[in-house]
Amino acid sequence: MKQVSTFVPAVAAACLAACSIGAQAEEAAAYPQRTIKIVVPYSPGTSADNIARRAAEYLSRSLGQNVYVENRSGASGVVGTSYAANAAPDGYTLMAGPTTLVITPAFRATPYDPVKSFTPIGQIAESAQVIVTGAATPAGTFPELVSYLKAQGDGASYASPGIASTAHLYSTVLQNIVGTKMRHIPAGSLNSAIMDIVQGSVSMMIAPIEAARPFIASGKLKAIAQTGASRSPLLPETPTLAEQGYRDYQLAVWIGLYAPKGTPAGIVDRINRELRAGFGTEAIRAELANTGFTVALGSPEDLGTLTRTEFDRWRQVIKSEGISPE
């Protein structure tokens, strides 16, 4: 019987792999050859938009091509995210994806999957939140706030912009840790939620530091604790939850840069290197710190792990709490 050698197919496979790697290297070396856009699935002026514009500025200089931001807001980010997911995977359409990239599809059906529809490029920044109460609340520390909320029983409440917002989900996790029975009061917008706390109609809220800081500075809100691993330079006097004995609670919102699934690895690595160089300077770190964000750079693999972990986390929380669209 004639024996079929496996040598030739093996050599052929090796040659194909080498050719593929070579082609990717050439493609990355030639990239970019035209204008690049970064899709932001939210309106101008949002945190994702501001950080995307800084990324566009750095990438324009380092890549030698125009990089601009295109805002495609709508349906809590679904419109712009769907557009980016369906773009050609050639490195000329990127997307600034915030935490809601994983929260929205964990909450309701979307035409994209945050893990399967995108190629992660790299995380850019993250921001802790601050737990605030009204100025008249008789609590100055988080343990005191917990005691106050427990004493209020069903009368205690927490505000958020809406169902499945970060404020809603972060408060749900916190409530399970401390054992309170607060009611959720969705206000319809971030500004309305903060005003509910200022007016004293709701007990507490987990809010973005930048949004809450003016009210804290004016004495209309009381800052009780920060949710991150360390204190934000915007609120240096406010301790973290970990400092107050709650080490199991560390949550922050984050923003990463993504490309459509199938974008060549060489291009992804090139953008990641430029991104890390641009955001690694002390000047940009100081600039973002003034907006409540901390530079948080990493590899494409790091962002991929974060995306999967966060998607799984919020799916479990939403399912276990029975949270659903009204």
C-alpha positions as CSV (number, residue, x, y, z in Angstrom):
1,M,0.0,0.0,0.0
2,K,1.3,3.4,-0.9
3,Q,2.1,5.6,2.1
4,V,1.1,9.3,2.0
5,S,3.8,11.5,3.5
6,T,2.8,14.2,6.0
7,F,5.9,16.1,5.3
8,V,4.6,18.1,2.2
9,P,1.3,19.2,3.9
10,A,3.3,20.3,7.0
11,V,5.7,22.3,4.9
12,A,2.9,23.9,3.0
13,A,1.1,24.8,6.2
14,A,4.2,26.4,7.6
15,C,4.8,28.4,4.4
16,L,1.2,29.7,4.5
17,A,1.6,30.7,8.1
18,A,4.9,32.5,7.3
19,C,3.3,34.2,4.3
20,S,0.3,35.3,6.4
21,I,2.6,36.8,9.1
22,G,4.7,38.5,6.5
23,A,1.6,40.0,4.8
24,Q,0.3,41.3,8.2
25,A,3.7,42.9,8.9
26,E,3.7,44.6,5.5
27,E,0.1,45.8,6.1
28,A,0.9,47.2,9.5
29,A,4.1,48.9,8.2
30,A,2.1,50.6,5.4
31,Y,-0.8,51.6,7.8
32,P,-2.3,54.1,7.7
33,Q,-2.7,55.4,4.2
34,R,-5.9,57.5,4.7
35,T,-8.1,59.2,7.3
36,I,-9.1,57.2,10.4
37,K,-12.3,57.8,12.4
38,I,-13.0,57.0,16.0
39,V,-16.7,56.4,16.6
40,V,-18.1,57.6,19.9
41,P,-21.6,56.1,20.5
42,Y,-22.6,59.1,22.7
43,S,-23.0,62.9,22.3
44,P,-20.2,65.4,22.3
45,G,-19.0,66.5,25.7
46,T,-19.4,63.1,27.4
47,S,-16.4,61.4,29.0
48,A,-16.0,58.9,26.2
49,D,-16.1,61.8,23.7
50,N,-13.5,63.9,25.5
51,I,-11.1,61.0,25.9
52,A,-11.6,59.9,22.3
53,R,-10.7,63.4,21.1
54,R,-7.5,63.3,23.0
55,A,-6.7,59.9,21.5
56,A,-7.5,61.3,18.0
57,E,-5.1,64.2,18.6
58,Y,-2.2,61.9,19.6
59,L,-2.8,59.3,16.9
60,S,-3.0,62.0,14.2
61,R,0.5,63.2,15.2
62,S,2.1,59.8,15.7
63,L,0.5,58.0,12.7
64,G,0.9,60.9,10.3
65,Q,-2.8,60.8,9.1
66,N,-5.9,62.7,10.1
67,V,-7.8,61.0,12.9
68,Y,-11.2,62.4,13.8
69,V,-14.1,61.7,16.1
70,E,-17.5,60.9,14.8
71,N,-20.4,61.0,17.3
72,R,-23.2,58.5,16.6
73,S,-25.4,58.7,19.6
74,G,-28.8,57.0,20.2
75,A,-30.5,54.1,22.0
76,S,-28.1,54.3,25.0
77,G,-25.1,53.8,22.7
78,V,-26.5,51.0,20.6
79,V,-26.7,53.0,17.4
80,G,-23.0,54.0,17.3
81,T,-21.8,50.7,18.6
82,S,-23.7,48.7,16.0
83,Y,-22.3,51.0,13.3
84,A,-18.7,50.3,14.5
85,A,-19.3,46.6,14.8
86,N,-20.3,46.4,11.2
87,A,-17.5,48.6,9.8
88,A,-14.8,47.1,7.6
89,P,-12.1,45.5,9.8
90,D,-9.3,47.5,8.1
91,G,-8.1,49.8,10.9
92,Y,-9.8,52.9,9.5
93,T,-12.9,52.7,11.8
94,L,-12.3,52.5,15.6
95,M,-14.6,53.0,18.6
96,A,-14.2,54.4,22.0
97,G,-16.1,52.0,24.2
98,P,-17.1,52.9,27.8
99,T,-18.4,50.5,30.5
100,T,-21.9,50.6,28.9
101,L,-20.4,48.6,26.0
102,V,-20.8,45.5,28.2
103,I,-23.7,46.7,30.4
104,T,-26.3,47.4,27.7
105,P,-26.1,44.0,26.0
106,A,-26.1,42.4,29.5
107,F,-29.4,44.1,30.1
108,R,-31.2,43.8,26.8
109,A,-30.8,42.3,23.3
110,T,-28.4,44.3,21.0
111,P,-27.3,43.5,17.4
112,Y,-23.7,43.1,18.6
113,D,-21.8,41.1,21.2
114,P,-19.2,43.2,23.1
115,V,-16.8,40.2,23.1
116,K,-17.5,38.6,19.7
117,S,-18.1,41.7,17.6
118,F,-14.9,43.6,18.4
119,T,-11.2,43.4,18.5
120,P,-9.8,45.1,21.6
121,I,-7.0,47.6,21.1
122,G,-6.3,48.8,24.6
123,Q,-7.9,50.4,27.7
124,I,-7.3,54.1,28.0
125,A,-8.7,55.3,31.3
126,E,-10.9,54.6,34.3
127,S,-12.7,56.6,36.9
128,A,-13.9,55.8,40.4
129,Q,-17.3,57.1,41.5
130,V,-18.3,58.9,44.7
131,I,-21.0,58.0,47.1
132,V,-22.9,61.2,48.0
133,T,-25.8,62.1,50.3
134,G,-27.7,65.3,50.9
135,A,-26.1,67.9,53.1
136,A,-28.6,67.3,55.9
137,T,-28.0,63.5,56.1
138,P,-26.7,62.7,59.7
139,A,-23.6,60.7,58.5
140,G,-20.1,61.7,57.8
141,T,-18.5,58.2,57.1
142,F,-19.7,55.2,55.2
143,P,-20.3,53.1,58.3
144,E,-22.4,55.9,59.7
145,L,-24.3,56.1,56.4
146,V,-25.0,52.3,56.5
147,S,-26.3,52.6,60.0
148,Y,-28.5,55.5,58.9
149,L,-29.9,53.7,55.9
150,K,-30.6,50.6,57.9
151,A,-32.5,52.6,60.4
152,Q,-34.6,54.1,57.6
153,G,-35.6,50.6,56.4
154,D,-37.8,50.7,53.4
155,G,-37.8,54.5,53.5
156,A,-34.1,54.6,52.4
157,S,-33.5,55.0,48.6
158,Y,-30.8,55.6,46.0
159,A,-30.9,57.6,42.8
160,S,-29.7,56.8,39.4
161,P,-30.2,58.2,35.8
162,G,-32.1,55.1,34.9
163,I,-32.6,51.3,35.0
164,A,-29.3,49.4,34.3
165,S,-27.2,52.6,34.5
166,T,-23.9,52.2,36.2
167,A,-25.3,54.1,39.2
168,H,-28.1,51.5,39.4
169,L,-25.9,48.5,39.1
170,Y,-23.1,49.7,41.3
171,S,-25.7,50.6,44.0
172,T,-27.2,47.1,43.7
173,V,-23.9,45.5,44.3
174,L,-23.1,47.8,47.3
175,Q,-26.5,47.1,48.8
176,N,-26.0,43.4,48.7
177,I,-22.6,43.8,50.5
178,V,-23.9,46.1,53.3
179,G,-27.4,44.5,53.7
180,T,-29.6,47.6,53.3
181,K,-33.1,47.7,51.7
182,M,-33.0,50.8,49.7
183,R,-35.6,51.6,46.9
184,H,-34.2,52.4,43.5
185,I,-35.4,55.9,42.2
186,P,-34.5,56.2,38.5
187,A,-34.6,59.9,37.7
188,G,-34.3,59.9,33.9
189,S,-31.0,61.7,33.7
190,L,-27.8,62.2,35.6
191,N,-28.5,65.8,36.4
192,S,-32.0,65.0,37.7
193,A,-30.7,62.2,39.9
194,I,-28.1,64.5,41.4
195,M,-30.8,67.2,42.1
196,D,-32.9,64.5,43.8
197,I,-30.0,64.1,46.3
198,V,-29.5,67.9,46.6
199,Q,-33.1,68.4,47.4
200,G,-33.1,65.6,50.0
201,S,-35.9,63.5,48.3
202,V,-33.5,60.5,47.9
203,S,-31.1,59.1,50.4
204,M,-27.9,58.6,48.4
205,M,-26.3,58.1,45.0
206,I,-23.2,56.7,43.4
207,A,-22.2,59.5,41.0
208,P,-19.4,60.4,38.7
209,I,-16.8,62.5,40.6
210,E,-16.6,65.2,38.0
211,A,-20.4,65.7,38.0
212,A,-20.8,65.7,41.8
213,R,-17.8,67.8,42.6
214,P,-19.3,71.3,42.2
215,F,-22.2,70.3,44.5
216,I,-19.7,68.9,47.0
217,A,-17.6,72.0,46.9
218,S,-20.7,74.3,47.4
219,G,-21.8,72.2,50.4
220,K,-25.0,71.0,48.7
221,L,-23.8,67.4,48.7
222,K,-21.8,65.4,51.2
223,A,-19.1,63.1,49.8
224,I,-19.0,59.9,51.9
225,A,-16.7,57.5,50.1
226,Q,-15.0,56.8,46.8
227,T,-15.4,53.5,45.0
228,G,-11.9,53.1,43.5
229,A,-8.7,51.6,44.8
230,S,-7.2,55.0,45.6
231,R,-8.4,58.5,46.2
232,S,-9.1,60.8,43.2
233,P,-7.0,64.0,43.3
234,L,-10.3,65.8,42.7
235,L,-11.5,64.6,46.2
236,P,-8.3,64.1,48.2
237,E,-10.1,64.4,51.5
238,T,-12.7,61.7,50.8
239,P,-11.6,58.2,51.7
240,T,-12.2,55.1,49.7
241,L,-14.6,52.4,50.8
242,A,-11.5,50.1,51.3
243,E,-10.1,52.7,53.8
244,Q,-13.4,52.5,55.7
245,G,-13.4,48.8,56.0
246,Y,-15.2,47.7,52.8
247,R,-12.4,46.1,50.8
248,D,-14.6,43.8,48.8
249,Y,-16.1,46.8,46.9
250,Q,-13.9,48.4,44.2
251,L,-15.7,49.5,41.0
252,A,-14.8,52.1,38.4
253,V,-16.1,53.1,35.0
254,W,-13.6,52.6,32.1
255,I,-13.0,53.5,28.5
256,G,-11.2,51.4,25.9
257,L,-10.4,51.6,22.2
258,Y,-11.8,48.9,20.0
259,A,-11.8,47.9,16.3
260,P,-14.3,45.7,14.3
261,K,-13.7,42.0,14.7
262,G,-11.1,40.7,12.2
263,T,-8.9,43.8,12.2
264,P,-5.3,42.6,11.5
265,A,-3.2,42.0,14.6
266,G,-0.3,44.1,13.1
267,I,-2.6,47.2,12.9
268,V,-4.0,46.6,16.3
269,D,-0.6,46.3,17.9
270,R,0.6,49.5,16.0
271,I,-2.3,51.5,17.4
272,N,-1.8,50.1,20.9
273,R,1.8,51.2,20.9
274,E,1.0,54.7,19.8
275,L,-1.9,54.9,22.2
276,R,0.3,53.9,25.2
277,A,3.0,56.3,24.1
278,G,0.6,59.2,23.8
279,F,-1.3,58.6,27.1
280,G,1.8,57.6,29.0
281,T,3.0,61.2,29.4
282,E,2.8,63.1,32.7
283,A,1.0,65.9,30.9
284,I,-1.9,63.8,29.8
285,R,-2.1,62.0,33.1
286,A,-2.5,65.4,34.9
287,E,-5.1,66.5,32.3
288,L,-7.2,63.4,32.7
289,A,-6.9,63.6,36.5
290,N,-8.5,67.0,36.4
291,T,-11.6,65.3,34.8
292,G,-11.7,62.6,37.4
293,F,-10.1,59.9,35.2
294,T,-6.9,57.9,35.7
295,V,-4.8,56.8,32.8
296,A,-5.1,52.9,32.6
297,L,-3.1,51.5,29.8
298,G,-2.6,47.9,28.8
299,S,-2.3,45.4,26.0
300,P,-5.1,44.3,23.6
301,E,-5.2,41.1,25.6
302,D,-5.7,43.0,28.9
303,L,-8.7,44.9,27.4
304,G,-10.1,41.6,26.0
305,T,-10.0,40.1,29.5
306,L,-11.6,43.2,31.1
307,T,-14.4,43.1,28.5
308,R,-15.2,39.4,29.0
309,T,-15.0,39.7,32.8
310,E,-17.2,42.8,33.0
311,F,-19.7,41.4,30.6
312,D,-20.0,38.2,32.6
313,R,-20.2,40.1,35.9
314,W,-23.0,42.4,34.9
315,R,-25.0,39.6,33.2
316,Q,-24.9,37.7,36.5
317,V,-25.9,40.7,38.5
318,I,-28.8,41.7,36.2
319,K,-30.0,38.1,36.1
320,S,-29.8,37.5,39.9
321,E,-31.5,40.8,40.7
322,G,-34.2,40.3,38.1
323,I,-33.5,43.6,36.4
324,S,-35.3,44.1,33.1
325,P,-36.5,46.8,30.8
326,E,-39.8,48.4,31.8
